[in-house]
């Protein structure tokens, strides 16, 4: 990145190879991701 003049600043989020956008989760939220034939997953923030 430095070669291209780009820098990472504190607080930046780096996703390596993710195909999903990041979402903000708050206490009490339940998030579910469905990947079709690969299955689904959910997580609840308490």
mmCIF entry with sequence, helices, sheets and N, C-alpha, C, O atoms, coordinates in Angstrom:
data_MODEL
# 
_entry.id   MODEL 
# 
_entity.id                         1 
_entity.type                       polymer 
_entity.pdbx_number_of_molecules   1 
# 
_entity_poly.entity_id                      1 
_entity_poly.type                           'polypeptide(L)' 
_entity_poly.nstd_linkage                   no 
_entity_poly.nstd_monomer                   no 
_entity_poly.pdbx_seq_one_letter_code       
;(UNK)(UNK)(UNK)(UNK)(UNK)(UNK)(UNK)(UNK)(UNK)(UNK)(UNK)(UNK)(UNK)(UNK)(UNK)(UNK)
(UNK)(UNK)(UNK)(UNK)(UNK)(UNK)(UNK)(UNK)(UNK)(UNK)(UNK)(UNK)(UNK)(UNK)(UNK)(UNK)
(UNK)(UNK)(UNK)(UNK)(UNK)(UNK)(UNK)(UNK)(UNK)(UNK)(UNK)(UNK)(UNK)(UNK)
;
_entity_poly.pdbx_seq_one_letter_code_can   XXXXXXXXXXXXXXXXXXXXXXXXXXXXXXXXXXXXXXXXXXXXXX 
_entity_poly.pdbx_strand_id                 A 
# 
loop_
_entity_poly_seq.entity_id 
_entity_poly_seq.num 
_entity_poly_seq.mon_id 
_entity_poly_seq.hetero 
1 1  UNK n 
1 2  UNK n 
1 3  UNK n 
1 4  UNK n 
1 5  UNK n 
1 6  UNK n 
1 7  UNK n 
1 8  UNK n 
1 9  UNK n 
1 10 UNK n 
1 11 UNK n 
1 12 UNK n 
1 13 UNK n 
1 14 UNK n 
1 15 UNK n 
1 16 UNK n 
1 17 UNK n 
1 18 UNK n 
1 19 UNK n 
1 20 UNK n 
1 21 UNK n 
1 22 UNK n 
1 23 UNK n 
1 24 UNK n 
1 25 UNK n 
1 26 UNK n 
1 27 UNK n 
1 28 UNK n 
1 29 UNK n 
1 30 UNK n 
1 31 UNK n 
1 32 UNK n 
1 33 UNK n 
1 34 UNK n 
1 35 UNK n 
1 36 UNK n 
1 37 UNK n 
1 38 UNK n 
1 39 UNK n 
1 40 UNK n 
1 41 UNK n 
1 42 UNK n 
1 43 UNK n 
1 44 UNK n 
1 45 UNK n 
1 46 UNK n 
# 
_struct_asym.id          A 
_struct_asym.entity_id   1 
# 
loop_
_struct_conf.conf_type_id 
_struct_conf.id 
_struct_conf.pdbx_PDB_helix_id 
_struct_conf.beg_label_comp_id 
_struct_conf.beg_label_asym_id 
_struct_conf.beg_label_seq_id 
_struct_conf.pdbx_beg_PDB_ins_code 
_struct_conf.end_label_comp_id 
_struct_conf.end_label_asym_id 
_struct_conf.end_label_seq_id 
_struct_conf.pdbx_end_PDB_ins_code 
_struct_conf.beg_auth_comp_id 
_struct_conf.beg_auth_asym_id 
_struct_conf.beg_auth_seq_id 
_struct_conf.end_auth_comp_id 
_struct_conf.end_auth_asym_id 
_struct_conf.end_auth_seq_id 
_struct_conf.pdbx_PDB_helix_class 
_struct_conf.details 
_struct_conf.pdbx_PDB_helix_length 
HELX_P HELX_P1 AA1 UNK A 2  ? UNK A 4  ? UNK A 2  UNK A 4  5 ? 3 
HELX_P HELX_P2 AA2 UNK A 36 ? UNK A 38 ? UNK A 36 UNK A 38 5 ? 3 
# 
_struct_conf_type.id          HELX_P 
_struct_conf_type.criteria    ? 
_struct_conf_type.reference   ? 
# 
_struct_sheet.id               AA1 
_struct_sheet.type             ? 
_struct_sheet.number_strands   2 
_struct_sheet.details          ? 
# 
_struct_sheet_order.sheet_id     AA1 
_struct_sheet_order.range_id_1   1 
_struct_sheet_order.range_id_2   2 
_struct_sheet_order.offset       ? 
_struct_sheet_order.sense        anti-parallel 
# 
loop_
_struct_sheet_range.sheet_id 
_struct_sheet_range.id 
_struct_sheet_range.beg_label_comp_id 
_struct_sheet_range.beg_label_asym_id 
_struct_sheet_range.beg_label_seq_id 
_struct_sheet_range.pdbx_beg_PDB_ins_code 
_struct_sheet_range.end_label_comp_id 
_struct_sheet_range.end_label_asym_id 
_struct_sheet_range.end_label_seq_id 
_struct_sheet_range.pdbx_end_PDB_ins_code 
_struct_sheet_range.beg_auth_comp_id 
_struct_sheet_range.beg_auth_asym_id 
_struct_sheet_range.beg_auth_seq_id 
_struct_sheet_range.end_auth_comp_id 
_struct_sheet_range.end_auth_asym_id 
_struct_sheet_range.end_auth_seq_id 
AA1 1 UNK A 30 ? UNK A 34 ? UNK A 30 UNK A 34 
AA1 2 UNK A 40 ? UNK A 44 ? UNK A 40 UNK A 44 
# 
loop_
_atom_site.group_PDB 
_atom_site.id 
_atom_site.type_symbol 
_atom_site.label_atom_id 
_atom_site.label_alt_id 
_atom_site.label_comp_id 
_atom_site.label_asym_id 
_atom_site.label_entity_id 
_atom_site.label_seq_id 
_atom_site.pdbx_PDB_ins_code 
_atom_site.Cartn_x 
_atom_site.Cartn_y 
_atom_site.Cartn_z 
_atom_site.occupancy 
_atom_site.B_iso_or_equiv 
_atom_site.pdbx_formal_charge 
_atom_site.auth_seq_id 
_atom_site.auth_comp_id 
_atom_site.auth_asym_id 
_atom_site.auth_atom_id 
_atom_site.pdbx_PDB_model_num 
ATOM 1   N N  . UNK A 1 1  ? 0.818   -1.180  0.000  1.00 0.00 ? 1  UNK A N  1 
ATOM 2   C CA . UNK A 1 1  ? 0.000   0.000   0.000  1.00 0.00 ? 1  UNK A CA 1 
ATOM 3   C C  . UNK A 1 1  ? 0.865   1.248   0.000  1.00 0.00 ? 1  UNK A C  1 
ATOM 4   O O  . UNK A 1 1  ? 0.544   2.238   -0.658 1.00 0.00 ? 1  UNK A O  1 
ATOM 5   N N  . UNK A 1 2  ? 1.957   1.195   0.737  1.00 0.00 ? 2  UNK A N  1 
ATOM 6   C CA . UNK A 1 2  ? 2.834   2.355   0.811  1.00 0.00 ? 2  UNK A CA 1 
ATOM 7   C C  . UNK A 1 2  ? 3.372   2.757   -0.545 1.00 0.00 ? 2  UNK A C  1 
ATOM 8   O O  . UNK A 1 2  ? 3.588   3.940   -0.809 1.00 0.00 ? 2  UNK A O  1 
ATOM 9   N N  . UNK A 1 3  ? 3.590   1.773   -1.410 1.00 0.00 ? 3  UNK A N  1 
ATOM 10  C CA . UNK A 1 3  ? 4.071   2.042   -2.766 1.00 0.00 ? 3  UNK A CA 1 
ATOM 11  C C  . UNK A 1 3  ? 3.104   2.947   -3.524 1.00 0.00 ? 3  UNK A C  1 
ATOM 12  O O  . UNK A 1 3  ? 3.516   3.733   -4.377 1.00 0.00 ? 3  UNK A O  1 
ATOM 13  N N  . UNK A 1 4  ? 1.825   2.832   -3.207 1.00 0.00 ? 4  UNK A N  1 
ATOM 14  C CA . UNK A 1 4  ? 0.805   3.611   -3.897 1.00 0.00 ? 4  UNK A CA 1 
ATOM 15  C C  . UNK A 1 4  ? 0.417   4.865   -3.125 1.00 0.00 ? 4  UNK A C  1 
ATOM 16  O O  . UNK A 1 4  ? -0.522  5.562   -3.509 1.00 0.00 ? 4  UNK A O  1 
ATOM 17  N N  . UNK A 1 5  ? 1.129   5.159   -2.040 1.00 0.00 ? 5  UNK A N  1 
ATOM 18  C CA . UNK A 1 5  ? 0.855   6.360   -1.266 1.00 0.00 ? 5  UNK A CA 1 
ATOM 19  C C  . UNK A 1 5  ? -0.319  6.217   -0.314 1.00 0.00 ? 5  UNK A C  1 
ATOM 20  O O  . UNK A 1 5  ? -0.800  7.214   0.222  1.00 0.00 ? 5  UNK A O  1 
ATOM 21  N N  . UNK A 1 6  ? -0.787  4.998   -0.095 1.00 0.00 ? 6  UNK A N  1 
ATOM 22  C CA . UNK A 1 6  ? -1.914  4.773   0.805  1.00 0.00 ? 6  UNK A CA 1 
ATOM 23  C C  . UNK A 1 6  ? -1.395  4.383   2.185  1.00 0.00 ? 6  UNK A C  1 
ATOM 24  O O  . UNK A 1 6  ? -0.353  3.738   2.304  1.00 0.00 ? 6  UNK A O  1 
ATOM 25  N N  . UNK A 1 7  ? -2.119  4.773   3.215  1.00 0.00 ? 7  UNK A N  1 
ATOM 26  C CA . UNK A 1 7  ? -1.748  4.424   4.583  1.00 0.00 ? 7  UNK A CA 1 
ATOM 27  C C  . UNK A 1 7  ? -2.959  3.903   5.336  1.00 0.00 ? 7  UNK A C  1 
ATOM 28  O O  . UNK A 1 7  ? -4.101  4.168   4.961  1.00 0.00 ? 7  UNK A O  1 
ATOM 29  N N  . UNK A 1 8  ? -2.697  3.161   6.396  1.00 0.00 ? 8  UNK A N  1 
ATOM 30  C CA . UNK A 1 8  ? -3.755  2.714   7.293  1.00 0.00 ? 8  UNK A CA 1 
ATOM 31  C C  . UNK A 1 8  ? -3.748  3.624   8.514  1.00 0.00 ? 8  UNK A C  1 
ATOM 32  O O  . UNK A 1 8  ? -2.700  3.878   9.109  1.00 0.00 ? 8  UNK A O  1 
ATOM 33  N N  . UNK A 1 9  ? -4.901  4.097   8.870  1.00 0.00 ? 9  UNK A N  1 
ATOM 34  C CA . UNK A 1 9  ? -5.036  4.976   10.024 1.00 0.00 ? 9  UNK A CA 1 
ATOM 35  C C  . UNK A 1 9  ? -5.711  4.215   11.160 1.00 0.00 ? 9  UNK A C  1 
ATOM 36  O O  . UNK A 1 9  ? -6.444  3.258   10.911 1.00 0.00 ? 9  UNK A O  1 
ATOM 37  N N  . UNK A 1 10 ? -5.470  4.631   12.418 1.00 0.00 ? 10 UNK A N  1 
ATOM 38  C CA . UNK A 1 10 ? -6.157  4.000   13.548 1.00 0.00 ? 10 UNK A CA 1 
ATOM 39  C C  . UNK A 1 10 ? -7.672  4.030   13.352 1.00 0.00 ? 10 UNK A C  1 
ATOM 40  O O  . UNK A 1 10 ? -8.239  5.054   12.970 1.00 0.00 ? 10 UNK A O  1 
ATOM 41  N N  . UNK A 1 11 ? -8.314  2.899   13.618 1.00 0.00 ? 11 UNK A N  1 
ATOM 42  C CA . UNK A 1 11 ? -9.762  2.817   13.465 1.00 0.00 ? 11 UNK A CA 1 
ATOM 43  C C  . UNK A 1 11 ? -10.220 2.268   12.126 1.00 0.00 ? 11 UNK A C  1 
ATOM 44  O O  . UNK A 1 11 ? -11.398 1.947   11.969 1.00 0.00 ? 11 UNK A O  1 
ATOM 45  N N  . UNK A 1 12 ? -9.312  2.152   11.148 1.00 0.00 ? 12 UNK A N  1 
ATOM 46  C CA . UNK A 1 12 ? -9.684  1.575   9.858  1.00 0.00 ? 12 UNK A CA 1 
ATOM 47  C C  . UNK A 1 12 ? -10.014 0.100   10.039 1.00 0.00 ? 12 UNK A C  1 
ATOM 48  O O  . UNK A 1 12 ? -9.429  -0.569  10.891 1.00 0.00 ? 12 UNK A O  1 
ATOM 49  N N  . UNK A 1 13 ? -10.935 -0.402  9.251  1.00 0.00 ? 13 UNK A N  1 
ATOM 50  C CA . UNK A 1 13 ? -11.270 -1.824  9.258  1.00 0.00 ? 13 UNK A CA 1 
ATOM 51  C C  . UNK A 1 13 ? -10.696 -2.440  7.992  1.00 0.00 ? 13 UNK A C  1 
ATOM 52  O O  . UNK A 1 13 ? -10.928 -1.941  6.891  1.00 0.00 ? 13 UNK A O  1 
ATOM 53  N N  . UNK A 1 14 ? -9.951  -3.522  8.150  1.00 0.00 ? 14 UNK A N  1 
ATOM 54  C CA . UNK A 1 14 ? -9.340  -4.207  7.011  1.00 0.00 ? 14 UNK A CA 1 
ATOM 55  C C  . UNK A 1 14 ? -9.986  -5.584  6.894  1.00 0.00 ? 14 UNK A C  1 
ATOM 56  O O  . UNK A 1 14 ? -9.951  -6.378  7.834  1.00 0.00 ? 14 UNK A O  1 
ATOM 57  N N  . UNK A 1 15 ? -10.571 -5.856  5.740  1.00 0.00 ? 15 UNK A N  1 
ATOM 58  C CA . UNK A 1 15 ? -11.170 -7.161  5.468  1.00 0.00 ? 15 UNK A CA 1 
ATOM 59  C C  . UNK A 1 15 ? -10.367 -7.824  4.361  1.00 0.00 ? 15 UNK A C  1 
ATOM 60  O O  . UNK A 1 15 ? -10.292 -7.302  3.249  1.00 0.00 ? 15 UNK A O  1 
ATOM 61  N N  . UNK A 1 16 ? -9.777  -8.952  4.654  1.00 0.00 ? 16 UNK A N  1 
ATOM 62  C CA . UNK A 1 16 ? -8.968  -9.655  3.661  1.00 0.00 ? 16 UNK A CA 1 
ATOM 63  C C  . UNK A 1 16 ? -9.826  -10.698 2.946  1.00 0.00 ? 16 UNK A C  1 
ATOM 64  O O  . UNK A 1 16 ? -10.121 -11.753 3.506  1.00 0.00 ? 16 UNK A O  1 
ATOM 65  N N  . UNK A 1 17 ? -10.217 -10.407 1.732  1.00 0.00 ? 17 UNK A N  1 
ATOM 66  C CA . UNK A 1 17 ? -10.941 -11.370 0.935  1.00 0.00 ? 17 UNK A CA 1 
ATOM 67  C C  . UNK A 1 17 ? -12.416 -11.526 1.264  1.00 0.00 ? 17 UNK A C  1 
ATOM 68  O O  . UNK A 1 17 ? -13.031 -12.507 0.847  1.00 0.00 ? 17 UNK A O  1 
ATOM 69  N N  . UNK A 1 18 ? -12.990 -10.605 1.985  1.00 0.00 ? 18 UNK A N  1 
ATOM 70  C CA . UNK A 1 18 ? -14.405 -10.714 2.323  1.00 0.00 ? 18 UNK A CA 1 
ATOM 71  C C  . UNK A 1 18 ? -15.271 -10.305 1.138  1.00 0.00 ? 18 UNK A C  1 
ATOM 72  O O  . UNK A 1 18 ? -14.926 -9.386  0.394  1.00 0.00 ? 18 UNK A O  1 
ATOM 73  N N  . UNK A 1 19 ? -16.384 -10.987 0.969  1.00 0.00 ? 19 UNK A N  1 
ATOM 74  C CA . UNK A 1 19 ? -17.323 -10.617 -0.083 1.00 0.00 ? 19 UNK A CA 1 
ATOM 75  C C  . UNK A 1 19 ? -18.582 -9.989  0.499  1.00 0.00 ? 19 UNK A C  1 
ATOM 76  O O  . UNK A 1 19 ? -19.564 -9.771  -0.211 1.00 0.00 ? 19 UNK A O  1 
ATOM 77  N N  . UNK A 1 20 ? -18.544 -9.702  1.794  1.00 0.00 ? 20 UNK A N  1 
ATOM 78  C CA . UNK A 1 20 ? -19.693 -9.094  2.466  1.00 0.00 ? 20 UNK A CA 1 
ATOM 79  C C  . UNK A 1 20 ? -19.295 -7.715  2.981  1.00 0.00 ? 20 UNK A C  1 
ATOM 80  O O  . UNK A 1 20 ? -18.141 -7.481  3.338  1.00 0.00 ? 20 UNK A O  1 
ATOM 81  N N  . UNK A 1 21 ? -20.246 -6.827  3.013  1.00 0.00 ? 21 UNK A N  1 
ATOM 82  C CA . UNK A 1 21 ? -19.961 -5.514  3.584  1.00 0.00 ? 21 UNK A CA 1 
ATOM 83  C C  . UNK A 1 21 ? -20.034 -5.612  5.101  1.00 0.00 ? 21 UNK A C  1 
ATOM 84  O O  . UNK A 1 21 ? -20.800 -6.414  5.637  1.00 0.00 ? 21 UNK A O  1 
ATOM 85  N N  . UNK A 1 22 ? -19.252 -4.812  5.787  1.00 0.00 ? 22 UNK A N  1 
ATOM 86  C CA . UNK A 1 22 ? -19.336 -4.832  7.250  1.00 0.00 ? 22 UNK A CA 1 
ATOM 87  C C  . UNK A 1 22 ? -20.649 -4.201  7.714  1.00 0.00 ? 22 UNK A C  1 
ATOM 88  O O  . UNK A 1 22 ? -21.148 -3.271  7.081  1.00 0.00 ? 22 UNK A O  1 
ATOM 89  N N  . UNK A 1 23 ? -21.197 -4.693  8.791  1.00 0.00 ? 23 UNK A N  1 
ATOM 90  C CA . UNK A 1 23 ? -22.406 -4.116  9.372  1.00 0.00 ? 23 UNK A CA 1 
ATOM 91  C C  . UNK A 1 23 ? -22.156 -3.851  10.852 1.00 0.00 ? 23 UNK A C  1 
ATOM 92  O O  . UNK A 1 23 ? -21.437 -4.599  11.514 1.00 0.00 ? 23 UNK A O  1 
ATOM 93  N N  . UNK A 1 24 ? -22.747 -2.797  11.355 1.00 0.00 ? 24 UNK A N  1 
ATOM 94  C CA . UNK A 1 24 ? -22.607 -2.456  12.766 1.00 0.00 ? 24 UNK A CA 1 
ATOM 95  C C  . UNK A 1 24 ? -23.622 -3.261  13.568 1.00 0.00 ? 24 UNK A C  1 
ATOM 96  O O  . UNK A 1 24 ? -24.808 -3.290  13.239 1.00 0.00 ? 24 UNK A O  1 
ATOM 97  N N  . UNK A 1 25 ? -23.150 -3.903  14.608 1.00 0.00 ? 25 UNK A N  1 
ATOM 98  C CA . UNK A 1 25 ? -24.030 -4.691  15.471 1.00 0.00 ? 25 UNK A CA 1 
ATOM 99  C C  . UNK A 1 25 ? -24.077 -4.042  16.845 1.00 0.00 ? 25 UNK A C  1 
ATOM 100 O O  . UNK A 1 25 ? -23.050 -3.647  17.398 1.00 0.00 ? 25 UNK A O  1 
ATOM 101 N N  . UNK A 1 26 ? -25.262 -3.941  17.378 1.00 0.00 ? 26 UNK A N  1 
ATOM 102 C CA . UNK A 1 26 ? -25.462 -3.366  18.698 1.00 0.00 ? 26 UNK A CA 1 
ATOM 103 C C  . UNK A 1 26 ? -25.997 -4.426  19.653 1.00 0.00 ? 26 UNK A C  1 
ATOM 104 O O  . UNK A 1 26 ? -26.507 -5.458  19.218 1.00 0.00 ? 26 UNK A O  1 
ATOM 105 N N  . UNK A 1 27 ? -25.883 -4.175  20.930 1.00 0.00 ? 27 UNK A N  1 
ATOM 106 C CA . UNK A 1 27 ? -26.390 -5.091  21.939 1.00 0.00 ? 27 UNK A CA 1 
ATOM 107 C C  . UNK A 1 27 ? -27.868 -5.387  21.656 1.00 0.00 ? 27 UNK A C  1 
ATOM 108 O O  . UNK A 1 27 ? -28.670 -4.478  21.441 1.00 0.00 ? 27 UNK A O  1 
ATOM 109 N N  . UNK A 1 28 ? -28.202 -6.675  21.661 1.00 0.00 ? 28 UNK A N  1 
ATOM 110 C CA . UNK A 1 28 ? -29.573 -7.098  21.377 1.00 0.00 ? 28 UNK A CA 1 
ATOM 111 C C  . UNK A 1 28 ? -29.818 -7.473  19.923 1.00 0.00 ? 28 UNK A C  1 
ATOM 112 O O  . UNK A 1 28 ? -30.845 -8.072  19.605 1.00 0.00 ? 28 UNK A O  1 
ATOM 113 N N  . UNK A 1 29 ? -28.897 -7.131  19.041 1.00 0.00 ? 29 UNK A N  1 
ATOM 114 C CA . UNK A 1 29 ? -29.055 -7.470  17.623 1.00 0.00 ? 29 UNK A CA 1 
ATOM 115 C C  . UNK A 1 29 ? -28.786 -8.946  17.375 1.00 0.00 ? 29 UNK A C  1 
ATOM 116 O O  . UNK A 1 29 ? -27.949 -9.557  18.040 1.00 0.00 ? 29 UNK A O  1 
ATOM 117 N N  . UNK A 1 30 ? -29.496 -9.508  16.419 1.00 0.00 ? 30 UNK A N  1 
ATOM 118 C CA . UNK A 1 30 ? -29.217 -10.844 15.914 1.00 0.00 ? 30 UNK A CA 1 
ATOM 119 C C  . UNK A 1 30 ? -28.953 -10.710 14.423 1.00 0.00 ? 30 UNK A C  1 
ATOM 120 O O  . UNK A 1 30 ? -29.769 -10.151 13.690 1.00 0.00 ? 30 UNK A O  1 
ATOM 121 N N  . UNK A 1 31 ? -27.826 -11.217 13.981 1.00 0.00 ? 31 UNK A N  1 
ATOM 122 C CA . UNK A 1 31 ? -27.467 -11.174 12.568 1.00 0.00 ? 31 UNK A CA 1 
ATOM 123 C C  . UNK A 1 31 ? -27.447 -12.591 12.027 1.00 0.00 ? 31 UNK A C  1 
ATOM 124 O O  . UNK A 1 31 ? -26.981 -13.515 12.694 1.00 0.00 ? 31 UNK A O  1 
ATOM 125 N N  . UNK A 1 32 ? -27.957 -12.758 10.806 1.00 0.00 ? 32 UNK A N  1 
ATOM 126 C CA . UNK A 1 32 ? -27.993 -14.081 10.177 1.00 0.00 ? 32 UNK A CA 1 
ATOM 127 C C  . UNK A 1 32 ? -27.452 -13.955 8.765  1.00 0.00 ? 32 UNK A C  1 
ATOM 128 O O  . UNK A 1 32 ? -27.818 -13.042 8.024  1.00 0.00 ? 32 UNK A O  1 
ATOM 129 N N  . UNK A 1 33 ? -26.581 -14.879 8.402  1.00 0.00 ? 33 UNK A N  1 
ATOM 130 C CA . UNK A 1 33 ? -26.048 -14.940 7.041  1.00 0.00 ? 33 UNK A CA 1 
ATOM 131 C C  . UNK A 1 33 ? -26.414 -16.288 6.453  1.00 0.00 ? 33 UNK A C  1 
ATOM 132 O O  . UNK A 1 33 ? -26.172 -17.328 7.064  1.00 0.00 ? 33 UNK A O  1 
ATOM 133 N N  . UNK A 1 34 ? -26.996 -16.266 5.267  1.00 0.00 ? 34 UNK A N  1 
ATOM 134 C CA . UNK A 1 34 ? -27.402 -17.495 4.581  1.00 0.00 ? 34 UNK A CA 1 
ATOM 135 C C  . UNK A 1 34 ? -26.531 -17.647 3.337  1.00 0.00 ? 34 UNK A C  1 
ATOM 136 O O  . UNK A 1 34 ? -26.552 -16.797 2.446  1.00 0.00 ? 34 UNK A O  1 
ATOM 137 N N  . UNK A 1 35 ? -25.773 -18.724 3.286  1.00 0.00 ? 35 UNK A N  1 
ATOM 138 C CA . UNK A 1 35 ? -24.870 -18.970 2.173  1.00 0.00 ? 35 UNK A CA 1 
ATOM 139 C C  . UNK A 1 35 ? -25.376 -20.096 1.277  1.00 0.00 ? 35 UNK A C  1 
ATOM 140 O O  . UNK A 1 35 ? -24.589 -20.839 0.692  1.00 0.00 ? 35 UNK A O  1 
ATOM 141 N N  . UNK A 1 36 ? -26.678 -20.209 1.180  1.00 0.00 ? 36 UNK A N  1 
ATOM 142 C CA . UNK A 1 36 ? -27.297 -21.193 0.288  1.00 0.00 ? 36 UNK A CA 1 
ATOM 143 C C  . UNK A 1 36 ? -26.929 -22.612 0.651  1.00 0.00 ? 36 UNK A C  1 
ATOM 144 O O  . UNK A 1 36 ? -27.137 -23.045 1.784  1.00 0.00 ? 36 UNK A O  1 
ATOM 145 N N  . UNK A 1 37 ? -26.382 -23.337 -0.309 1.00 0.00 ? 37 UNK A N  1 
ATOM 146 C CA . UNK A 1 37 ? -26.061 -24.746 -0.090 1.00 0.00 ? 37 UNK A CA 1 
ATOM 147 C C  . UNK A 1 37 ? -24.924 -24.953 0.918  1.00 0.00 ? 37 UNK A C  1 
ATOM 148 O O  . UNK A 1 37 ? -24.729 -26.062 1.415  1.00 0.00 ? 37 UNK A O  1 
ATOM 149 N N  . UNK A 1 38 ? -24.182 -23.897 1.214  1.00 0.00 ? 38 UNK A N  1 
ATOM 150 C CA . UNK A 1 38 ? -23.111 -24.003 2.206  1.00 0.00 ? 38 UNK A CA 1 
ATOM 151 C C  . UNK A 1 38 ? -23.637 -23.943 3.629  1.00 0.00 ? 38 UNK A C  1 
ATOM 152 O O  . UNK A 1 38 ? -22.948 -24.351 4.564  1.00 0.00 ? 38 UNK A O  1 
ATOM 153 N N  . UNK A 1 39 ? -24.854 -23.437 3.802  1.00 0.00 ? 39 UNK A N  1 
ATOM 154 C CA . UNK A 1 39 ? -25.443 -23.354 5.135  1.00 0.00 ? 39 UNK A CA 1 
ATOM 155 C C  . UNK A 1 39 ? -25.663 -21.920 5.579  1.00 0.00 ? 39 UNK A C  1 
ATOM 156 O O  . UNK A 1 39 ? -25.426 -20.975 4.826  1.00 0.00 ? 39 UNK A O  1 
ATOM 157 N N  . UNK A 1 40 ? -26.115 -21.775 6.805  1.00 0.00 ? 40 UNK A N  1 
ATOM 158 C CA . UNK A 1 40 ? -26.411 -20.458 7.365  1.00 0.00 ? 40 UNK A CA 1 
ATOM 159 C C  . UNK A 1 40 ? -25.805 -20.366 8.761  1.00 0.00 ? 40 UNK A C  1 
ATOM 160 O O  . UNK A 1 40 ? -25.521 -21.381 9.396  1.00 0.00 ? 40 UNK A O  1 
ATOM 161 N N  . UNK A 1 41 ? -25.615 -19.161 9.219  1.00 0.00 ? 41 UNK A N  1 
ATOM 162 C CA . UNK A 1 41 ? -25.078 -18.929 10.548 1.00 0.00 ? 41 UNK A CA 1 
ATOM 163 C C  . UNK A 1 41 ? -25.748 -17.688 11.128 1.00 0.00 ? 41 UNK A C  1 
ATOM 164 O O  . UNK A 1 41 ? -26.080 -16.754 10.398 1.00 0.00 ? 41 UNK A O  1 
ATOM 165 N N  . UNK A 1 42 ? -25.941 -17.685 12.426 1.00 0.00 ? 42 UNK A N  1 
ATOM 166 C CA . UNK A 1 42 ? -26.486 -16.491 13.073 1.00 0.00 ? 42 UNK A CA 1 
ATOM 167 C C  . UNK A 1 42 ? -25.717 -16.244 14.357 1.00 0.00 ? 42 UNK A C  1 
ATOM 168 O O  . UNK A 1 42 ? -25.140 -17.157 14.948 1.00 0.00 ? 42 UNK A O  1 
ATOM 169 N N  . UNK A 1 43 ? -25.723 -14.993 14.770 1.00 0.00 ? 43 UNK A N  1 
ATOM 170 C CA . UNK A 1 43 ? -25.038 -14.602 15.995 1.00 0.00 ? 43 UNK A CA 1 
ATOM 171 C C  . UNK A 1 43 ? -25.890 -13.545 16.684 1.00 0.00 ? 43 UNK A C  1 
ATOM 172 O O  . UNK A 1 43 ? -26.453 -12.662 16.036 1.00 0.00 ? 43 UNK A O  1 
ATOM 173 N N  . UNK A 1 44 ? -25.977 -13.648 18.019 1.00 0.00 ? 44 UNK A N  1 
ATOM 174 C CA . UNK A 1 44 ? -26.742 -12.669 18.796 1.00 0.00 ? 44 UNK A CA 1 
ATOM 175 C C  . UNK A 1 44 ? -25.770 -11.946 19.721 1.00 0.00 ? 44 UNK A C  1 
ATOM 176 O O  . UNK A 1 44 ? -24.939 -12.575 20.377 1.00 0.00 ? 44 UNK A O  1 
ATOM 177 N N  . UNK A 1 45 ? -25.879 -10.631 19.769 1.00 0.00 ? 45 UNK A N  1 
ATOM 178 C CA . UNK A 1 45 ? -25.006 -9.798  20.592 1.00 0.00 ? 45 UNK A CA 1 
ATOM 179 C C  . UNK A 1 45 ? -25.729 -9.469  21.891 1.00 0.00 ? 45 UNK A C  1 
ATOM 180 O O  . UNK A 1 45 ? -26.783 -8.833  21.885 1.00 0.00 ? 45 UNK A O  1 
ATOM 181 N N  . UNK A 1 46 ? -25.149 -9.910  23.005 1.00 0.00 ? 46 UNK A N  1 
ATOM 182 C CA . UNK A 1 46 ? -25.785 -9.719  24.322 1.00 0.00 ? 46 UNK A CA 1 
ATOM 183 C C  . UNK A 1 46 ? -24.962 -8.776  25.187 1.00 0.00 ? 46 UNK A C  1 
ATOM 184 O O  . UNK A 1 46 ? -25.337 -8.496  26.325 1.00 0.00 ? 46 UNK A O  1 
# 
